[in-house]
Amino acid sequence: MHLKRASTRLIVISTILIFLSVLNSIFILILVLNLKNYAEIINLSGRIRGNVQKVEKRLLNDKTLAPEVINLEKQIDNLIEELDKKEETFNFLLSTKDLSLAKEVQKCWKQLKPLINKKQFDKSYQISERCWNISDEITYKYQILAERNINYFIFLIVLNTLFIFGALILLLLLLKKDVKNRLEFKAHFDKLTKVYNRHTFEEIFNKVKENPSYPNPALIVLDIDNFKKINDVYGHNMGDKVLKEVSRTIRKHIRNKDIVARWGGEEFVILLPDADKNRAKFVAEKLRRHIKFLSKKFPFTLTASFGVSLVNKDKTLEEAFEKADKALYKAKTTGKNKVEVYYE
């Protein structure tokens, strides 16, 4: 269950990391597109400004509608139209909305152009200067806007990058923890039944035996009845299913402080840190009934036999197990599906 939760966390963090990476890429794309649009508008306004200035200088030098002036007029018409369309369609992300300067320069040009065509050059100079100033203002405002938005985008990208970096660090830590948990699980637990293995049970047994808080530990040994026949008749997959169901039932019906391990094959051991023989026998009887109740899940009757003994703190696990095993042997040879207690 712990490993499953860890894997779920890894999936969640990985999903967040992917989302933040995509979000960061979108920010960068928007920044590039906005800068491109800013550059295009600045270029258009700069060209309008330059062409208006050229017209004015040309008229100052030669008060005639030379072909050059007519050509510049057409260019200005086209540039103002293009600028107006650009402003209408441009998405001003993180910017102010009073950017209708294209309309102003268009209005100014509409006032200036008839004066030029009518050769009213004395009146046109002042208006052409105003058109030039509006174009210059467009260039300046978009430069300021570009700088402002660059700062906004840099802030957002840095912030998002920090989130990505944090998520990546968290992901690496979780991966490290997950690998550690899996290695520890392999070292301490039986892969099939998910209970402690024999080596780890021995380590825990020695700690419990040395703990003064547990003066009367008890040991229960259980063996699944007719397990070889189950494997022979129904196959090893069915045998594995039986072992999983039995181990799940044991874990469900013992206390958190009680320790269960797979001793080998179809045999399990349970250590009750603080239980006398009566308590241990009661637990064994309860497990026996629950295991038999599992028969409804199988096409055969499932039972188990139990041996119970107290743990002498002067004895080793092997010696304590031997006593419980003698009681188990008696249960097996006197009918199975029963609990026997070792009496010295």
Backbone torsions as a table, in degrees:
resi	resn	phi	psi	omega
1	MET	NA	-41.3	179.6
2	HIS	-62.4	-43.2	179.4
3	LEU	-65.1	-35.8	178.7
4	LYS	-64.9	-42.9	177.6
5	ARG	-63.2	-39.3	179.2
6	ALA	-63.6	-42.0	178.8
7	SER	-64.1	-37.8	177.6
8	THR	-63.3	-42.3	177.6
9	ARG	-61.8	-40.9	179.0
10	LEU	-61.8	-42.2	179.6
11	ILE	-64.1	-43.2	-179.6
12	VAL	-63.2	-48.1	-179.3
13	ILE	-64.1	-40.4	178.4
14	SER	-62.8	-40.8	178.5
15	THR	-63.3	-43.9	177.8
16	ILE	-62.0	-41.4	-179.5
17	LEU	-63.5	-43.3	178.1
18	ILE	-63.8	-42.5	179.6
19	PHE	-61.4	-45.6	179.9
20	LEU	-65.2	-36.5	178.1
21	SER	-64.8	-43.0	177.8
22	VAL	-63.8	-42.9	179.1
23	LEU	-61.2	-41.6	178.5
24	ASN	-63.4	-40.7	178.5
25	SER	-64.2	-38.3	178.2
26	ILE	-64.5	-42.3	177.4
27	PHE	-58.3	-45.3	-179.0
28	ILE	-64.3	-41.7	179.3
29	LEU	-62.5	-44.5	179.2
30	ILE	-62.7	-40.8	178.8
31	LEU	-60.3	-46.0	-179.1
32	VAL	-62.5	-44.8	-179.1
33	LEU	-65.3	-40.5	178.9
34	ASN	-66.4	-42.5	178.3
35	LEU	-63.3	-37.0	177.5
36	LYS	-62.5	-45.1	179.5
37	ASN	-66.0	-41.2	176.6
38	TYR	-58.7	-45.7	-178.6
39	ALA	-61.2	-40.3	-179.8
40	GLU	-65.9	-42.4	179.3
41	ILE	-67.2	-42.5	177.2
42	ILE	-60.7	-40.6	178.7
43	ASN	-64.0	-43.0	179.8
44	LEU	-63.8	-47.9	-179.1
45	SER	-65.1	-35.2	177.9
46	GLY	-65.9	-39.2	179.0
47	ARG	-69.0	-38.5	176.7
48	ILE	-62.3	-47.0	178.8
49	ARG	-57.7	-45.2	-179.4
50	GLY	-65.4	-41.0	-178.5
51	ASN	-69.6	-38.1	176.4
52	VAL	-62.8	-40.4	178.6
53	GLN	-64.7	-38.2	178.4
54	LYS	-64.7	-42.1	178.8
55	VAL	-60.2	-45.7	-178.3
56	GLU	-62.4	-45.2	179.4
57	LYS	-65.2	-38.8	-178.8
58	ARG	-64.0	-40.3	179.6
59	LEU	-71.5	-31.6	176.0
60	LEU	-63.9	-38.0	-178.2
61	ASN	-82.2	-33.3	-176.3
62	ASP	-147.3	106.8	-174.9
63	LYS	-79.7	55.1	176.9
64	THR	-135.1	157.6	177.1
65	LEU	-85.7	74.9	179.6
66	ALA	-68.2	158.5	178.1
67	PRO	-53.9	-33.2	-179.8
68	GLU	-62.7	-41.7	179.5
69	VAL	-66.2	-43.1	179.1
70	ILE	-60.7	-41.5	179.6
71	ASN	-65.0	-39.6	178.4
72	LEU	-65.5	-37.2	177.5
73	GLU	-59.1	-45.4	179.9
74	LYS	-62.8	-40.8	178.9
75	GLN	-63.3	-42.0	179.8
76	ILE	-65.2	-40.9	176.7
77	ASP	-56.0	-48.6	-178.1
78	ASN	-65.4	-42.8	-178.0
79	LEU	-65.8	-41.6	179.2
80	ILE	-65.9	-39.9	177.6
81	GLU	-62.9	-43.0	179.8
82	GLU	-66.6	-40.2	178.9
83	LEU	-64.1	-41.7	179.6
84	ASP	-62.1	-44.0	178.3
85	LYS	-64.9	-38.5	-178.7
86	LYS	-63.7	-43.1	179.6
87	GLU	-68.2	-33.6	-178.9
88	GLU	-70.3	-35.9	-175.2
89	THR	-95.6	-12.4	-174.4
90	PHE	-73.5	134.8	177.7
91	ASN	-90.0	107.4	-176.2
92	PHE	-84.9	78.7	-179.2
93	LEU	-69.9	129.9	178.5
94	LEU	56.4	37.7	-178.8
95	SER	-135.1	169.6	177.0
96	THR	-76.5	166.1	-174.5
97	LYS	-102.8	-7.6	-176.9
98	ASP	-87.7	65.4	-177.0
99	LEU	-120.6	39.9	-179.6
100	SER	-92.4	39.6	-178.4
101	LEU	-69.8	-23.7	178.3
102	ALA	-61.8	-37.0	177.6
103	LYS	-64.4	-36.9	-179.3
104	GLU	-68.3	-44.5	-179.9
105	VAL	-68.4	-32.0	176.5
106	GLN	-66.0	-42.1	178.4
107	LYS	-64.3	-42.6	179.5
108	CYS	-63.4	-42.8	-178.9
109	TRP	-65.3	-36.2	177.9
110	LYS	-64.5	-29.1	175.5
111	GLN	-77.5	-34.6	-175.6
112	LEU	-78.6	-39.8	-171.9
113	LYS	-60.8	-45.5	178.8
114	PRO	-62.1	-33.4	179.6
115	LEU	-66.3	-37.4	178.0
116	ILE	-68.1	-45.9	-178.2
117	ASN	-64.3	-31.7	178.5
118	LYS	-89.0	5.4	179.0
119	LYS	58.3	33.0	174.7
120	GLN	-90.7	67.2	-169.7
121	PHE	-68.0	-30.0	-179.6
122	ASP	-63.9	-36.3	-179.9
123	LYS	-81.2	-23.0	-173.2
124	SER	-77.2	-23.9	-174.1
125	TYR	-61.9	-45.0	-178.4
126	GLN	-64.4	-43.1	-179.7
127	ILE	-68.7	-38.8	178.5
128	SER	-63.7	-34.1	176.7
129	GLU	-65.0	-39.3	178.4
130	ARG	-66.9	-39.7	176.9
131	CYS	-61.7	-40.9	179.6
132	TRP	-64.0	-42.0	-179.4
133	ASN	-65.9	-38.8	178.1
134	ILE	-64.3	-43.6	178.0
135	SER	-61.6	-40.6	178.8
136	ASP	-65.4	-37.7	178.7
137	GLU	-65.3	-38.1	176.3
138	ILE	-60.0	-48.2	180.0
139	THR	-58.5	-46.5	-177.4
140	TYR	-64.7	-45.9	-177.6
141	LYS	-64.0	-39.7	179.4
142	TYR	-71.8	-29.3	174.0
143	GLN	-65.6	-45.0	177.9
144	ILE	-63.4	-43.1	179.8
145	LEU	-62.7	-40.9	179.2
146	ALA	-62.6	-44.7	179.1
147	GLU	-62.7	-42.2	-179.9
148	ARG	-63.5	-46.6	-178.6
149	ASN	-67.8	-32.8	175.2
150	ILE	-60.5	-42.5	178.6
151	ASN	-64.2	-41.5	176.7
152	TYR	-60.3	-47.6	-177.5
153	PHE	-66.0	-39.2	177.8
154	ILE	-61.2	-43.2	178.4
155	PHE	-60.0	-47.6	-179.2
156	LEU	-64.0	-41.7	-178.8
157	ILE	-67.3	-41.9	178.2
158	VAL	-63.0	-44.6	179.4
159	LEU	-61.5	-45.7	179.8
160	ASN	-66.1	-37.0	178.2
161	THR	-64.3	-38.9	177.1
162	LEU	-62.6	-40.8	176.8
163	PHE	-62.2	-43.2	179.2
164	ILE	-62.9	-44.1	-179.9
165	PHE	-62.1	-43.9	178.7
166	GLY	-63.1	-42.2	178.5
167	ALA	-64.6	-37.3	179.5
168	LEU	-66.6	-43.4	177.3
169	ILE	-61.1	-45.0	178.8
170	LEU	-62.2	-39.7	178.8
171	LEU	-63.5	-43.6	179.4
172	LEU	-64.1	-40.0	178.3
173	LEU	-64.8	-41.6	178.3
174	LEU	-66.5	-38.2	176.5
175	LEU	-61.9	-44.2	178.9
176	LYS	-61.4	-44.7	179.1
177	LYS	-65.6	-38.8	-180.0
178	ASP	-63.6	-44.4	178.1
179	VAL	-62.1	-43.0	179.3
180	LYS	-61.9	-44.0	179.9
181	ASN	-63.5	-39.2	179.6
182	ARG	-67.3	-39.7	177.8
183	LEU	-66.1	-41.5	178.2
184	GLU	-65.7	-38.2	179.0
185	PHE	-62.2	-45.0	179.2
186	LYS	-63.0	-33.0	-177.1
187	ALA	-77.7	-28.6	-171.1
188	HIS	-115.6	-15.5	-174.1
189	PHE	-121.1	153.1	173.4
190	ASP	-77.4	127.5	-173.4
191	LYS	-62.1	-39.4	-174.7
192	LEU	-76.6	-49.1	-171.6
193	THR	-95.4	-11.8	178.5
194	LYS	65.6	19.8	171.9
195	VAL	-106.7	172.1	-177.9
196	TYR	-59.4	150.5	172.9
197	ASN	-87.1	175.9	-172.9
198	ARG	-64.5	-41.8	-177.6
199	HIS	-63.4	-46.0	-179.6
200	THR	-67.1	-37.7	178.1
201	PHE	-60.1	-39.4	179.0
202	GLU	-63.6	-41.1	178.6
203	GLU	-63.3	-44.0	-179.8
204	ILE	-67.3	-39.8	178.9
205	PHE	-57.1	-46.0	-178.7
206	ASN	-64.6	-36.7	178.5
207	LYS	-67.8	-42.1	178.6
208	VAL	-64.8	-40.6	-178.6
209	LYS	-64.3	-32.8	-179.1
210	GLU	-87.2	-8.5	-177.3
211	ASN	-84.9	118.4	-178.8
212	PRO	-67.1	-13.8	179.2
213	SER	-72.9	-14.8	-178.7
214	TYR	-121.8	81.2	-177.0
215	PRO	-74.7	-21.4	-174.1
216	ASN	-131.1	68.4	176.2
217	PRO	-70.2	154.1	176.6
218	ALA	-130.9	152.6	-177.7
219	LEU	-122.9	134.0	175.8
220	ILE	-119.6	129.6	174.4
221	VAL	-115.9	129.7	178.4
222	LEU	-128.1	146.2	180.0
223	ASP	-132.7	131.4	-179.8
224	ILE	-71.5	127.6	-176.4
225	ASP	-72.7	140.3	173.7
226	ASN	56.2	34.9	-175.8
227	PHE	-67.7	-37.4	178.8
228	LYS	-61.5	-39.3	179.1
229	LYS	-65.0	-38.3	178.0
230	ILE	-60.2	-46.2	178.8
231	ASN	-63.5	-42.4	-176.8
232	ASP	-67.9	-40.0	-174.6
233	VAL	-85.9	-42.9	-172.0
234	TYR	-107.5	-6.9	177.2
235	GLY	96.1	162.3	-176.1
236	HIS	-71.8	-26.5	176.3
237	ASN	-63.2	-39.9	176.4
238	MET	-66.8	-39.2	177.2
239	GLY	-61.2	-40.9	177.7
240	ASP	-63.7	-40.0	178.9
241	LYS	-62.5	-40.2	178.4
242	VAL	-61.9	-45.8	-179.3
243	LEU	-61.4	-41.3	179.4
244	LYS	-64.7	-44.7	-178.6
245	GLU	-66.0	-40.4	179.5
246	VAL	-65.2	-45.6	-179.3
247	SER	-64.4	-38.6	178.3
248	ARG	-64.3	-40.6	179.6
249	THR	-66.1	-42.1	178.9
250	ILE	-61.2	-48.4	-178.4
251	ARG	-62.1	-33.6	-177.7
252	LYS	-71.2	-30.5	-170.5
253	HIS	-112.6	19.1	171.1
254	ILE	-120.8	165.8	-179.0
255	ARG	-76.7	164.7	178.9
256	ASN	-62.9	-33.4	-178.6
257	LYS	-76.6	-18.8	179.2
258	ASP	-75.6	145.7	-174.2
259	ILE	-115.7	128.7	177.7
260	VAL	-121.9	143.9	179.3
261	ALA	-146.5	154.3	172.6
262	ARG	-87.8	118.0	-175.9
263	TRP	-79.9	-31.1	-179.6
264	GLY	155.5	141.3	180.0
265	GLY	57.2	-121.9	-178.7
266	GLU	-101.9	19.4	-174.5
267	GLU	-108.6	134.7	178.6
268	PHE	-124.1	152.9	174.4
269	VAL	-124.7	144.4	179.4
270	ILE	-130.0	128.5	177.9
271	LEU	-106.3	121.5	176.0
272	LEU	-104.0	106.6	-172.5
273	PRO	-61.2	-31.5	-176.7
274	ASP	-136.8	78.7	-178.8
275	ALA	-151.2	135.9	173.3
276	ASP	-84.7	-176.6	-175.8
277	LYS	-64.0	-36.6	-179.6
278	ASN	-65.6	-44.2	178.5
279	ARG	-63.7	-44.4	-179.4
280	ALA	-63.1	-40.7	179.0
281	LYS	-65.1	-39.9	178.5
282	PHE	-60.7	-44.6	178.9
283	VAL	-62.7	-43.9	-179.4
284	ALA	-62.2	-42.7	179.2
285	GLU	-63.2	-40.3	178.9
286	LYS	-63.0	-43.3	179.3
287	LEU	-66.4	-38.6	179.5
288	ARG	-59.4	-44.3	-179.4
289	ARG	-65.8	-42.5	-178.8
290	HIS	-66.9	-36.0	178.5
291	ILE	-67.9	-40.7	177.4
292	LYS	-64.2	-33.1	179.1
293	PHE	-64.9	-20.7	177.9
294	LEU	-69.0	-12.2	-177.6
295	SER	-56.6	-26.8	-179.6
296	LYS	-65.3	-17.7	179.3
297	LYS	-89.0	-6.2	-174.3
298	PHE	-129.8	159.5	178.9
299	PRO	-84.5	27.3	179.7
300	PHE	-155.6	165.6	177.4
301	THR	-82.6	123.9	-178.9
302	LEU	-104.2	124.2	178.0
303	THR	-138.5	168.8	177.0
304	ALA	-145.3	152.0	177.7
305	SER	-110.0	149.3	-172.9
306	PHE	-129.5	144.7	171.1
307	GLY	-126.5	134.5	-175.3
308	VAL	-123.4	139.5	173.7
309	SER	-151.1	156.6	172.6
310	LEU	-83.9	157.2	-178.6
311	VAL	-101.0	117.0	172.7
312	ASN	-81.0	122.0	-173.8
313	LYS	-68.3	-9.7	176.3
314	ASP	-89.6	-5.0	-175.3
315	LYS	-106.3	161.5	177.4
316	THR	-85.4	172.6	177.4
317	LEU	-62.0	-40.5	-179.9
318	GLU	-59.9	-40.6	-180.0
319	GLU	-69.9	-40.7	178.1
320	ALA	-66.1	-40.0	179.7
321	PHE	-65.1	-37.7	-178.6
322	GLU	-59.7	-39.0	179.1
323	LYS	-66.0	-47.7	179.9
324	ALA	-64.7	-33.7	-179.1
325	ASP	-68.9	-33.5	176.4
326	LYS	-64.8	-40.7	177.3
327	ALA	-65.5	-39.0	177.9
328	LEU	-63.5	-40.8	179.4
329	TYR	-60.7	-38.9	178.4
330	LYS	-65.0	-40.9	178.5
331	ALA	-63.7	-37.8	-179.4
332	LYS	-68.8	-39.8	-173.5
333	THR	-86.8	-5.4	-178.8
334	THR	-116.6	26.5	172.6
335	GLY	125.0	-12.7	-179.3
336	LYS	64.2	178.3	179.7
337	ASN	49.3	49.0	-179.2
338	LYS	-151.9	170.3	179.9
339	VAL	-116.7	130.9	175.9
340	GLU	-124.6	143.3	-179.0
341	VAL	-112.5	137.8	179.1
342	TYR	-83.3	125.4	176.3
343	TYR	-116.9	129.9	-179.1
344	GLU	-84.0	NA	NA
